[in-house]
Amino acid sequence: MIRRLVSACALWACVFACTPAHASLPELFGFGTRANALAGTGAAYATGYEATYANPAGLWAGRRHLSLGIVYGGYNVSLDGAPYNIDATSGLVIGGALPLPLGGILRDRLGIGIGLYTPLGLVNRASDPFPDQPRAAILDGRTQVVSVLLGAGLRLPAGFSIGGGVLALAALVGNITIMPDGSGRITSVSEQQLTLDYAPIVGARWQGLQVDGFARLAVGVVFRGVSRSTYKLAVSTKLGDSLPIALPTIQFAGVAQYDPMQVGIEVAGRPHRALMIVLQATWKRWSAYGYPVAPATASAARLPDPQFHDTVVPRLAAELALPSPGWGRFVLRGGYLFEWSPAPYPPAPAPTAESRPSNLLDADRHVLTAGAALALTGRVPLHIGLFAQGHFLAHHQRLGGQVGVGGLSLGLDL
Amino acid sequence: MKTTRALHGSFFLVAVVACLGSAQRAHGNPVDAFGLGARAPALGSAYAAVADDSSAGYYNPAGLAQSSDLHIDVGYQMARPRLSVSGEPQTLMDSRGVSAGVVLPGSIFGVRFAFGLTLLLPDQQVTRIRVLSFDRPRLQLYDNRGQRLYMAANLAIHLWRGLYIGGGLTFMSRSEGVVHLRGRVALSDPENSVLESSTNVNLLAVRYPQVGLLFQASPELSLAFVYRHKFLLELEQGFNIAADIGEADQPPVVPNATLNQVARSVDLFQPWQLVAGVAARPFSRLLISFDLTFSRWSEQPPPAANINLELDIGQFNEYVKLPPSRPYPPAGFHDTLMPSVGIEWRSIAGAFGDRLSLDLRAGYRYEPSPVPDQPLESSLGDADRHIMSLGFGLELQHLTRILPRPFALDFFAALHHLPERRFRKLDPSSTVGDFTVSGQVWQVGAQLRWRL
């Protein structure tokens, strides 16, 4: 019996681990040193690879560019008064932007970009405790997954541009039958397929009010579809009399990673050539989020409903270009955002023998961001950017603490 | 009572190995088997000294820096196996998918370099894992090998005059972690069992390198050497189970039945490869290429695992009839040497006002099977392959003002012929018996190569 269970678990664990790329680091901290320093904004101004997430409509602009960066985040979180361990975020950010050198009516109008975040040494993590164990559902493990973003942007007349991109995510389906073979060994006959689901990112932008050769105002809208990585695997055993106890069909199904559908609208104004002020609001449809694991057997207890609700996240940021020498350009950045938690508040009480409320916990976060950049304009067109974020968890009955995130990037115009 | 068993090569291994991030006991990848793009397969994959597009990320990373143009390549390729075992057609899936790549050239302090991304993305599934019973003949080199994502990133530098060097990483993954199940297993009706799970499994990044060297001795002659490192997964999986055995609302028949198990295995093997290539242009319109690929298949480890299992199911321990532990036989694969040759003839050059050129291509590749005879338990079927290919490429430029730079449309078709190979069993009572393997693989593909 146990043996068959083990085989089922082995298969499940392995298959579970096949769930691939996801977008959670961009959703949690933003994507790119500029956007991260500006409170995760970018729908109205982002160009280059950062636009693959912020708003693909910006991919038409900018130069042919390659960027390499690092991100590190540390967590100091407590749960029910005790330290709650969350592995540090540590990874590489790689990006490339490619305005296409076409001619005719498409001259300086079309560009493509790619963005990649890869945790150091890790591709993905599936970590789900038993339902009665509380966990920080939004913060825990969400950056331990590769994020791959592809997009293209097109400049239209009258200051408008549009763009689109995808996140390629995986869904796993399959079945396994464990049975004896003709040689006397116990074996399995199985077929599993890892298929792709695509989560769209589309956006539009308008830039106008040209004064003194630069646009005073920009408005961007971006839509990101729900992105999730799912698995569904049925394991059945047909071992006959080899073991004294028969086993049920075990279903391993759930959602390994999840980012909600969201719509963001952003306004960026330039009262002065050297200053940009950005306002953004993003609606996130967390109400569609279900409990991430399905029951293992048909008769297992029904798993709790997380009862998450939709949220709106406001962001405010500013960027200031400093007086710079001829060989380079300095920029300072700062911002604030309020990440309204989708988890119900007050949180559910601890589970008892009679009730099993959801233990997916989260708290509101106040996030302060800052950063700086230096762009060399000489023979080596190098760009150096850095950012830092402080996430402070608002008052919560069970969850508290802070998160610090920082990063550095080096970019080169090709 | 506690029972400890070391099971070698049990079905656990099959399960574990089969599932781990594209991990099947198939070897190599679809690019090894069927090539990449449309020009290279048309030339019999004799491409190490020729590649200057994004497929150089596989064939020879050094070639990425040959051109100062930006390259964007997008294509589609498909291979359809039609193989038989003892005359019975096998249900093998097509290998098909989108090939794509980009080459980003640049220059810093006067040194030319290029960064390349190369991708083959199957369109049916990213990976497919199909595990069959050990007592059946299996065409494992065709069953899953074609159903796998291939992704590589490379950097190439122009060192000096005609000398280029390049290298990079191809990405794979392995997993490690622990899974827990707890609850109750129902004795009378297993479907009434109540189990819940907890897991902590990581998919870890695995990267293996490839390096290449390209020397353009003259405009008419290029030499190439490529090394692709072997790829080996070492896996460790632990499982922890604590469950009562009994009926609902009754005291358990066996309370707290437990199992602790760790599986350690080495699998998903790809041999290291060494490629020597040469490309010559005896006439301005003629290109002849030749590659010789050595594959170190003899390092293929046996498809086996060591599993430590501790279980306690109370009074049922004595009824457990686990099969005796028997190791799988060593794989016994042998090294292979694969020659390939390609020829390209520019039949039309600069027609219609220098707008159109046409290249005709043909190639041949011989791939001896690394699989030995199967006289004993294992029944791994395979046969030598003769691969014959034809193709053509259209190069177009100055078509419109929108597309001022040239682009190429390449097409190819190939036939992989597997002459019949007979596998004889020593044991006349073998449940498998003697069997034969034969058949063909049909392959077609097209690609747009765009220089900007």
Interface residues (C-beta under 8 A of the other chain):
Chain A: M1 I2 R3 L5 V6 S7 C9 A10 L11 W12 A13 C14 V15 F16 A17 C18 T19 P20 R64 L66 G96 L98 L100 P101 L102 G103 G104 I105 L106 I114 T118 P119 G121 L122 V123 N124 R125 A126 S127 D128 P129 F130 P131 Q133 Q144 A170 G174 I176 I178 M179 P180 D181 G182 S183 G184 R185 I186 T187 S188 V189 S190 E191 Q192 Q193 L194 T195 L196 D241 S242 L243 P244 I245 A246 L247 P248 T249 I250 F252 V293 P295 A296 T297 A298 S299 A300 A301 R379 V380 L412 L414
Chain B: G9 S10 F11 F12 V14 A15 V16 A18 C19 L20 G21 S22 A23 L70 V102 L104 P105 G106 I108 F109 F115 L117 L121 Q124 Q125 V126 T127 R128 I129 R130 V131 L132 S133 F134 D135 S173 S175 G177 V178 V179 H180 L181 R182 G183 V185 A186 L187 P190 E191 N192 S193 V194 L195 E196 S197 S198 T199 N200 V201 N202 L203 L204 A205 Q237 F239 I241 A243 I245 A257 T258 L259 Q261 A263 L309 L311 I313 F316 Y319 V320 K321 L322 P323 P324 R326 E377 T400 R401 I402 L403 P404 R405 T431 V432 L452
